[in-house]
Each structure stands twice: as structure tokens, then as C-alpha cells.
Amino acid sequence: MNKDPLGDVYLSADQILARVQELGRQISAAYRGKELVLVGILKGSFVFMADLVRNIEIPHSLDFMAISSYEGIEGSPEAVKILKDLDESITGKHVLIVEDIIDTGLTLGYLIRHLEARNPEGINVCTLLDRSIRRIVPLPINFTGFDIPDVFVVGYGMDYRQLYRNLTSLHLCDIKV
């Protein structure tokens, strides 16, 4: 039988909620008077995005994308596949990509280039967690919940083998990143 990899609480539900409320205020101020579309990246961002939109005090619309990334064959670059694309046009609109966690930035960099081809007014990023120590690609991250070191966390929408998304706090997970 496998050992449960769930570890100690890394960020409590109260810590997360307080930061999400502050992010909502910052986003509201930054986009007041602008046509804003939040684009959640599934599956990991769904809990964060649900809480975030309830704390944004200006009109905005929502859309979602699902992407898959994997290492190419024989050491070739990371390949990205769009599993679910946007339902609405983003042309001329301010796009705020909502992520659960940003790591190397390779997948998100691809996604930003893909969305730029649709002529939005601008694209920025809001992430709950930023593991910037592993960043390879520079990204326009305008709103960050928490910077985290090179650790693996689960909960609040983030999973390990599709488990633990339901946890209200973030926990360390005893696996190799």
C-alpha cells in the first residue's frame, strides 16, 4: 500500500482568503472602466478563480481554457496542446489569465503567444502561486498571491494524481517536483 503523500499545511484557508480578497481589490482598481475577461486555466485554477471573481468589484466576463503540456520526443522542446479553447472573442478586450501556479513559464508563454494572435487590448496574468525560482520564460505576471520555493503543494484546486483538489488550505505533498 502506498504512503499518503499529504504533508503539513503550507498556507491556511484564512491566509489564502485574505490574499484573494486583496488581489480582487487590486484587479478592480487596475481594470476599472475597461472591458475585462478573466481566462481560467483548467483544471487547477477553478477554485482560485471562483473565489477571485467574487472579490472583483467591477463588471467582467469569464472564459476557460484547458491545455496539456508534455516533454517532446528525445529531448525536443515542451509541446503544448489546447484541449479546450475560449468560447468568446477576446479581440479588443483586456485579458487576465488566471493560473493556480506558474513554474517554468514555458506552457504559459505559449498560451500568451497563442492569445496575442487574437488581438486583445492587452494580456496580463494573475497567479495564486509563483515558483519563480524555476522560471525559464519571462512572463507579464501582474498579480501574484504568494511566491513559493521549489516545493510541491496540493489543495485549493491543485492536485496530485487528481486527488486533494477539495482541500481549503494548501498542503505540502511528499513527492519530487
VOPAGU-2260 file (C-alpha; in pm, 1 decimal, decimal comma):
REM VOPAGU-2260
SITE   aa  ch    i         X         Y         Z
SITE  MET   A    0       0,0       0,0       0,0
SITE  ASN   A    1     128,5     346,2     -91,9
SITE  LYS   A    2     203,5     600,4     177,1
SITE  ASP   A    3     -24,4     906,4     177,4
SITE  PRO   A    4     191,7    1191,5      41,2
SITE  LEU   A    5     -17,3    1466,6     205,7
SITE  GLY   A    6     202,6    1674,9     431,8
SITE  ASP   A    7     176,7    1976,0     660,5
SITE  VAL   A    8     -29,6    2285,6     586,0
SITE  TYR   A    9     173,7    2528,5     376,8
SITE  LEU   A   10     -86,9    2807,7     355,3
SITE  SER   A   11    -403,9    2809,2     564,1
SITE  ALA   A   12    -750,4    2875,3     424,1
SITE  ASP   A   13    -753,8    3207,8     611,4
SITE  GLN   A   14    -419,9    3315,2     461,3
SITE  ILE   A   15    -541,1    3226,8     112,0
SITE  LEU   A   16    -875,9    3404,8     154,6
SITE  ALA   A   17    -712,2    3724,1     281,9
SITE  ARG   A   18    -474,9    3732,0     -14,7
SITE  VAL   A   19    -750,3    3655,0    -268,0
SITE  GLN   A   20    -956,7    3943,5    -128,5
SITE  GLU   A   21    -659,4    4177,0    -171,0
SITE  LEU   A   22    -599,7    4052,6    -527,3
SITE  GLY   A   23    -966,2    4121,8    -605,5
SITE  ARG   A   24    -926,3    4481,8    -485,5
SITE  GLN   A   25    -606,3    4527,9    -687,9
SITE  ILE   A   26    -762,3    4386,6   -1005,1
SITE  SER   A   27   -1074,4    4601,5    -958,3
SITE  ALA   A   28    -859,7    4914,7    -932,5
SITE  ALA   A   29    -636,1    4822,2   -1226,8
SITE  TYR   A   30    -920,7    4744,4   -1467,0
SITE  ARG   A   31   -1188,2    4995,1   -1362,8
SITE  GLY   A   32   -1358,5    5129,2   -1677,5
SITE  LYS   A   33   -1206,8    4860,0   -1901,5
SITE  GLU   A   34   -1362,5    4556,6   -2068,6
SITE  LEU   A   35   -1209,5    4270,6   -1870,4
SITE  VAL   A   36   -1217,6    3899,6   -1949,8
SITE  LEU   A   37   -1078,0    3653,9   -1696,0
SITE  VAL   A   38    -948,4    3335,2   -1857,6
SITE  GLY   A   39    -914,0    3049,2   -1611,7
SITE  ILE   A   40    -674,2    2769,3   -1696,7
SITE  LEU   A   41    -834,4    2436,4   -1610,0
SITE  LYS   A   42    -829,2    2234,0   -1401,3
SITE  GLY   A   43    -611,4    2377,8   -1129,0
SITE  SER   A   44    -733,7    2738,1   -1129,1
SITE  PHE   A   45   -1105,5    2667,9   -1085,5
SITE  VAL   A   46   -1121,6    2708,4    -704,7
SITE  PHE   A   47    -895,3    3014,8    -703,0
SITE  MET   A   48   -1087,5    3173,3    -990,5
SITE  ALA   A   49   -1424,7    3113,2    -822,9
SITE  ASP   A   50   -1308,3    3292,0    -508,9
SITE  LEU   A   51   -1128,8    3562,9    -705,7
SITE  VAL   A   52   -1429,3    3663,5    -919,3
SITE  ARG   A   53   -1640,8    3704,4    -606,4
SITE  ASN   A   54   -1386,2    3961,5    -488,4
SITE  ILE   A   55   -1361,4    4162,5    -810,9
SITE  GLU   A   56   -1595,9    4458,3    -776,6
SITE  ILE   A   57   -1614,1    4564,9   -1142,5
SITE  PRO   A   58   -1804,7    4407,9   -1434,2
SITE  HIS   A   59   -1610,2    4131,1   -1605,8
SITE  SER   A   60   -1671,2    3819,7   -1810,3
SITE  LEU   A   61   -1526,5    3471,5   -1768,5
SITE  ASP   A   62   -1393,7    3208,9   -2002,6
SITE  PHE   A   63   -1182,5    2898,1   -1965,3
SITE  MET   A   64    -909,4    2709,8   -2144,9
SITE  ALA   A   65    -763,3    2367,8   -2084,2
SITE  ILE   A   66    -413,5    2289,9   -2201,8
SITE  SER   A   67    -183,3    1993,9   -2182,3
SITE  SER   A   68     192,6    2014,2   -2187,9
SITE  TYR   A   69     444,9    1737,9   -2216,1
SITE  GLU   A   70     810,3    1696,9   -2298,4
SITE  GLY   A   71     875,5    1635,9   -2664,0
SITE  ILE   A   72    1032,4    1320,9   -2801,4
SITE  GLU   A   73    1407,5    1272,9   -2748,2
SITE  GLY   A   74    1465,9    1595,7   -2560,8
SITE  SER   A   75    1281,6    1820,9   -2804,2
SITE  PRO   A   76    1112,0    2127,2   -2653,9
SITE  GLU   A   77     796,9    2108,5   -2446,2
SITE  ALA   A   78     487,5    2055,3   -2660,2
SITE  VAL   A   79     155,3    2217,3   -2576,1
SITE  LYS   A   80    -188,2    2103,4   -2683,9
SITE  ILE   A   81    -505,3    2308,8   -2638,1
SITE  LEU   A   82    -775,5    2076,2   -2507,1
SITE  LYS   A   83   -1045,4    2343,5   -2462,5
SITE  ASP   A   84   -1032,7    2681,5   -2630,1
SITE  LEU   A   85   -1214,2    3004,5   -2549,0
SITE  ASP   A   86   -1585,8    3027,0   -2620,6
SITE  GLU   A   87   -1588,8    3404,1   -2683,4
SITE  SER   A   88   -1377,6    3651,1   -2878,3
SITE  ILE   A   89   -1113,7    3847,0   -2686,2
SITE  THR   A   90   -1042,8    4096,1   -2965,5
SITE  GLY   A   91   -1007,8    4445,7   -2821,4
SITE  LYS   A   92   -1058,6    4326,2   -2462,6
SITE  HIS   A   93    -828,8    4322,3   -2162,4
SITE  VAL   A   94    -743,3    3958,8   -2084,8
SITE  LEU   A   95    -635,7    3844,4   -1741,0
SITE  ILE   A   96    -516,6    3483,7   -1741,0
SITE  VAL   A   97    -586,7    3318,3   -1405,2
SITE  GLU   A   98    -347,2    3039,7   -1306,1
SITE  ASP   A   99    -309,0    2825,6    -997,3
SITE  ILE   A  100      70,4    2805,3   -1011,8
SITE  ILE   A  101     339,7    2920,4   -1252,8
SITE  ASP   A  102     661,0    2725,4   -1276,0
SITE  THR   A  103     898,8    2740,3   -1574,4
SITE  GLY   A  104     662,2    2959,1   -1774,7
SITE  LEU   A  105     702,8    2752,8   -2092,0
SITE  THR   A  106     337,4    2649,4   -2120,9
SITE  LEU   A  107     203,7    2989,3   -2018,3
SITE  GLY   A  108     442,6    3161,6   -2259,2
SITE  TYR   A  109     299,8    2951,4   -2541,6
SITE  LEU   A  110     -54,8    3031,7   -2431,7
SITE  ILE   A  111      13,3    3406,4   -2421,3
SITE  ARG   A  112     158,4    3398,8   -2774,9
SITE  HIS   A  113    -146,5    3199,1   -2888,9
SITE  LEU   A  114    -386,7    3454,4   -2737,2
SITE  GLU   A  115    -191,8    3757,9   -2864,9
SITE  ALA   A  116    -274,8    3645,2   -3219,4
SITE  ARG   A  117    -642,0    3718,8   -3138,5
SITE  ASN   A  118    -570,8    4091,6   -3093,2
SITE  PRO   A  119    -674,8    4158,4   -2735,3
SITE  GLU   A  120    -621,6    4506,6   -2593,0
SITE  GLY   A  121    -370,2    4351,4   -2353,6
SITE  ILE   A  122    -281,6    4030,6   -2172,6
SITE  ASN   A  123    -173,3    4002,5   -1811,6
SITE  VAL   A  124    -151,4    3718,4   -1562,8
SITE  CYS   A  125    -283,2    3657,8   -1212,8
SITE  THR   A  126    -149,1    3353,4   -1031,7
SITE  LEU   A  127    -214,0    3223,2    -685,3
SITE  LEU   A  128     136,6    3077,1    -659,0
SITE  ASP   A  129     457,9    3176,3    -833,7
SITE  ARG   A  130     750,7    2935,9    -820,4
SITE  SER   A  131     979,8    3191,3    -985,5
SITE  ILE   A  132    1296,4    3005,3    -888,0
SITE  ARG   A  133    1220,7    2765,7   -1176,7
SITE  ARG   A  134    1128,2    3034,0   -1432,8
SITE  ILE   A  135    1275,3    2995,3   -1779,8
SITE  VAL   A  136    1044,4    3226,1   -1978,0
SITE  PRO   A  137     981,1    3587,0   -1868,1
SITE  LEU   A  138     608,5    3649,6   -1822,6
SITE  PRO   A  139     379,2    3950,3   -1756,2
SITE  ILE   A  140     269,3    3843,4   -1407,0
SITE  ASN   A  141      90,4    4146,8   -1267,9
SITE  PHE   A  142     -89,8    3985,2    -975,4
SITE  THR   A  143      71,1    3721,6    -753,9
SITE  GLY   A  144     -83,5    3564,0    -448,1
SITE  PHE   A  145     226,0    3405,5    -298,0
SITE  ASP   A  146     582,9    3331,4    -403,3
SITE  ILE   A  147     676,8    2975,7    -314,4
SITE  PRO   A  148    1004,8    2785,4    -312,5
SITE  ASP   A  149    1067,9    2466,6    -506,6
SITE  VAL   A  150     809,4    2256,4    -319,6
SITE  PHE   A  151     507,3    2059,1    -439,8
SITE  VAL   A  152     173,0    2166,1    -293,1
SITE  VAL   A  153    -182,5    2036,8    -322,3
SITE  GLY   A  154    -524,9    2163,9    -225,3
SITE  TYR   A  155    -733,9    2465,8    -319,8
SITE  GLY   A  156    -785,9    2320,6    -668,1
SITE  MET   A  157    -437,0    2176,4    -711,4
SITE  ASP   A  158    -393,2    1804,2    -722,2
SITE  TYR   A  159    -165,1    1507,4    -703,5
SITE  ARG   A  160    -299,8    1232,2    -929,4
SITE  GLN   A  161    -638,2    1409,8    -932,7
SITE  LEU   A  162    -664,3    1398,5    -551,1
SITE  TYR   A  163    -671,6    1673,4    -285,4
SITE  ARG   A  164    -828,7    1949,1    -501,9
SITE  ASN   A  165   -1105,8    1978,9    -240,9
SITE  LEU   A  166    -880,8    2090,8      46,1
SITE  THR   A  167    -940,5    2451,1     155,3
SITE  SER   A  168    -576,9    2502,6     251,9
SITE  LEU   A  169    -256,3    2426,9      64,6
SITE  HIS   A  170     -52,2    2133,6     189,3
SITE  LEU   A  171     297,9    2018,9     114,9
SITE  CYS   A  172     297,9    1696,8     -83,2
SITE  ASP   A  173     576,5    1446,9     -28,2
SITE  ILE   A  174     677,6    1380,6    -387,8
SITE  LYS   A  175     960,5    1503,6    -604,9
SITE  VAL   A  176     886,2    1822,1    -802,3
